[in-house]
């Protein structure tokens, strides 16, 4: 009797994704932010991100911290998708 074991294909590592939105909530202690956008359909979409070390934060082109962010600011986020809040690798304001 001959048995063949087939290895499951390795899961492709998802590359970083990008999101542009307006800060709707900031949790400085929990190091999390929530962004909101309005889609073409008119529906509001919200995504949560966590500031996972080392996250590069730029405010007006200069290094910053999550404490420098303000609700209502437009932010560009580069992130790794995860369950729950996504892991931000870069946040850029202005």
Backbone as CSV, one residue per row, in Angstrom:
resi,resn,N_x,N_y,N_z,CA_x,CA_y,CA_z,C_x,C_y,C_z
1,UNK,0.847,-1.174,0.000,0.000,0.000,0.000,0.892,1.235,0.000
2,UNK,0.596,2.130,-0.901,1.387,3.353,-1.037,0.555,4.535,-0.573
3,UNK,1.058,5.303,0.368,0.373,6.491,0.878,1.144,7.723,0.444
4,UNK,0.418,8.673,-0.086,1.033,9.943,-0.466,0.520,11.036,0.445
5,UNK,1.405,11.782,0.994,1.014,12.919,1.835,1.204,14.183,1.014
6,UNK,0.156,14.925,0.880,0.226,16.187,0.157,0.295,17.321,1.160
7,UNK,1.292,18.116,1.044,1.422,19.260,1.950,0.438,20.334,1.519
8,UNK,-0.229,20.898,2.488,-1.134,22.015,2.199,-0.298,23.191,1.733
9,UNK,-0.775,23.906,0.728,0.012,25.059,0.278,0.164,26.073,1.406
10,UNK,1.337,26.646,1.483,1.576,27.655,2.522,0.690,28.861,2.249
11,UNK,0.144,29.425,3.285,-0.679,30.624,3.136,0.215,31.782,2.753
12,UNK,-0.201,32.483,1.756,0.562,33.654,1.345,0.431,34.729,2.410
13,UNK,1.535,35.294,2.776,1.527,36.376,3.760,0.928,37.617,3.097
14,UNK,-0.130,38.099,3.673,-0.758,39.301,3.122,0.187,40.483,3.287
15,UNK,0.333,41.246,2.224,1.182,42.428,2.290,0.453,43.555,2.974
16,UNK,1.149,44.634,3.231,0.494,45.767,3.887,-0.586,46.366,2.995
17,UNK,-1.603,46.906,3.630,-2.696,47.569,2.935,-2.716,49.026,3.359
18,UNK,-3.478,49.837,2.615,-3.533,51.275,2.890,-4.991,51.694,3.065
19,UNK,-5.195,52.688,3.913,-6.543,53.178,4.198,-6.447,54.666,4.475
20,UNK,-7.386,55.413,3.941,-7.435,56.855,4.174,-8.770,57.162,4.824
21,UNK,-8.744,57.815,5.958,-9.982,58.129,6.657,-9.797,59.275,7.626
22,UNK,-10.864,59.563,8.344,-10.877,60.637,9.339,-10.930,59.987,10.722
23,UNK,-10.100,60.473,11.625,-10.073,59.909,12.981,-11.407,60.195,13.666
24,UNK,-12.069,59.130,14.118,-13.337,59.296,14.827,-13.209,58.971,16.314
25,UNK,-12.149,58.266,16.686,-11.962,57.914,18.104,-10.479,57.630,18.338
26,UNK,-9.977,58.067,19.499,-8.586,57.816,19.893,-8.573,57.272,21.314
27,UNK,-7.848,56.166,21.516,-7.631,55.603,22.848,-6.118,55.616,23.068
28,UNK,-5.611,56.679,23.705,-4.168,56.839,23.884,-3.621,55.734,24.768
29,UNK,-4.301,55.400,25.867,-3.823,54.374,26.793,-3.804,53.011,26.108
30,UNK,-4.875,52.672,25.386,-4.948,51.392,24.688,-4.212,51.395,23.360
31,UNK,-3.685,52.575,22.957,-2.924,52.747,21.724,-3.720,52.285,20.503
32,UNK,-4.987,52.744,20.436,-5.856,52.396,19.319,-6.546,53.632,18.765
33,UNK,-6.828,53.606,17.461,-7.615,54.671,16.845,-8.670,54.031,15.957
34,UNK,-9.732,54.768,15.734,-10.776,54.333,14.816,-10.900,55.392,13.734
35,UNK,-10.949,54.942,12.474,-11.103,55.857,11.357,-12.444,55.617,10.679
36,UNK,-12.984,56.685,10.086,-14.275,56.613,9.392,-14.100,57.188,7.999
37,UNK,-14.781,56.559,7.047,-14.848,57.096,5.682,-16.282,57.000,5.210
38,UNK,-16.600,57.756,4.210,-17.899,57.663,3.561,-17.650,57.018,2.199
39,UNK,-18.263,55.863,1.962,-18.080,55.160,0.703,-18.921,55.809,-0.390
40,UNK,-18.641,55.448,-1.634,-19.361,56.001,-2.780,-20.866,55.779,-2.657
41,UNK,-21.258,54.698,-1.983,-22.678,54.392,-1.801,-23.334,55.315,-0.780
42,UNK,-22.512,56.094,-0.058,-23.039,56.972,0.975,-23.007,56.350,2.358
43,UNK,-22.659,55.068,2.418,-22.581,54.385,3.717,-21.275,54.736,4.421
44,UNK,-21.345,54.826,5.736,-20.167,55.110,6.544,-19.458,53.789,6.842
45,UNK,-18.144,53.797,6.767,-17.350,52.609,7.086,-16.358,52.976,8.168
46,UNK,-16.242,52.124,9.173,-15.302,52.365,10.271,-14.322,51.202,10.370
47,UNK,-13.050,51.537,10.584,-12.017,50.525,10.790,-11.200,50.911,12.004
48,UNK,-10.843,49.908,12.801,-10.017,50.138,13.983,-8.582,49.720,13.730
49,UNK,-7.650,50.472,14.309,-6.226,50.192,14.161,-5.563,50.285,15.518
50,UNK,-4.551,49.428,15.726,-3.777,49.546,16.963,-2.368,49.962,16.610
51,UNK,-1.821,50.797,17.451,-0.460,51.306,17.305,0.455,50.240,17.886
52,UNK,0.960,49.368,17.018,1.805,48.263,17.471,3.253,48.603,17.184
53,UNK,4.062,48.606,18.206,5.467,48.963,18.066,6.115,48.074,17.019
54,UNK,6.897,48.537,16.131,7.202,49.947,15.922,6.309,50.553,14.839
55,UNK,5.413,51.407,15.208,4.570,52.120,14.251,5.186,53.486,14.006
56,UNK,5.373,53.805,12.746,5.900,55.126,12.396,4.722,56.085,12.323
57,UNK,4.769,57.146,13.120,3.712,58.154,13.115,4.328,59.476,12.673
58,UNK,3.740,60.033,11.605,4.208,61.318,11.096,3.082,62.331,11.156
59,UNK,3.356,63.464,11.757,2.392,64.561,11.842,3.035,65.760,11.148
60,UNK,2.438,66.189,10.039,2.986,67.285,9.228,4.436,67.013,8.843
61,UNK,4.738,65.745,8.524,6.075,65.374,8.070,7.100,65.136,9.155
62,UNK,6.709,65.310,10.421,7.644,65.127,11.539,7.227,63.941,12.393
63,UNK,8.196,63.269,13.035,7.848,62.152,13.901,6.896,62.592,15.014
64,UNK,5.921,61.748,15.312,4.948,62.060,16.348,4.568,60.816,17.127
65,UNK,3.591,60.976,18.010,3.075,59.868,18.814,1.564,59.836,18.667
66,UNK,0.948,58.789,19.174,-0.507,58.690,19.117,-1.150,59.852,19.874
67,UNK,-0.438,60.386,20.856,-0.937,61.525,21.618,-1.005,62.817,20.805
68,UNK,-0.312,62.858,19.673,-0.326,64.038,18.809,-1.517,64.045,17.847
69,UNK,-2.217,62.928,17.738,-3.348,62.824,16.810,-4.589,63.447,17.424
70,UNK,-5.485,63.949,16.558,-6.722,64.571,17.039,-7.915,64.044,16.246
71,UNK,-9.032,63.884,16.942,-10.274,63.488,16.284,-10.595,64.522,15.207
72,UNK,-11.000,64.057,14.033,-11.347,64.938,12.929,-10.240,65.104,11.899
73,UNK,-9.018,64.681,12.240,-7.910,64.790,11.289,-7.984,63.665,10.259
74,UNK,-7.597,63.991,9.021,-7.519,62.972,7.978,-6.176,62.260,8.110
75,UNK,-6.224,60.925,8.055,-5.030,60.119,8.278,-4.899,59.073,7.177
76,UNK,-3.667,58.868,6.727,-3.336,57.770,5.818,-2.671,56.697,6.671
77,UNK,-3.177,55.454,6.578,-2.654,54.361,7.397,-2.142,53.246,6.500
78,UNK,-0.964,52.752,6.802,-0.460,51.518,6.220,-0.580,50.487,7.336
79,UNK,-1.182,49.330,7.031,-1.462,48.380,8.105,-1.404,46.937,7.610
80,UNK,-1.291,46.036,8.575,-1.364,44.608,8.327,-2.735,44.163,8.824
81,UNK,-3.563,43.584,7.937,-4.899,43.161,8.362,-4.820,42.044,9.406
82,UNK,-5.616,42.185,10.445,-5.732,41.163,11.489,-7.176,41.134,11.939
83,UNK,-7.514,40.140,12.729,-8.841,40.143,13.340,-8.831,41.180,14.441
84,UNK,-9.939,41.854,14.611,-9.989,42.926,15.606,-9.319,44.154,15.036
85,UNK,-8.763,45.006,15.878,-8.095,46.182,15.322,-6.903,45.751,14.467
86,UNK,-6.780,46.334,13.288,-5.660,46.018,12.408,-4.375,46.601,12.989
87,UNK,-3.228,46.002,12.652,-1.946,46.457,13.187,-1.361,47.513,12.264
88,UNK,-1.378,48.754,12.720,-0.834,49.870,11.937,0.677,49.825,11.954
89,UNK,1.287,50.017,10.788,2.736,50.109,10.702,3.191,51.542,10.424
90,UNK,2.257,52.347,9.875,2.565,53.756,9.587,1.269,54.559,9.593
91,UNK,1.278,55.696,10.284,0.179,56.646,10.309,0.740,57.987,9.870
92,UNK,0.044,58.635,8.930,0.546,59.930,8.457,-0.591,60.944,8.416
93,UNK,-0.402,62.053,9.122,-1.364,63.146,9.168,-0.733,64.337,8.477
94,UNK,-1.522,64.996,7.614,-1.063,66.232,6.967,-0.032,65.971,5.965
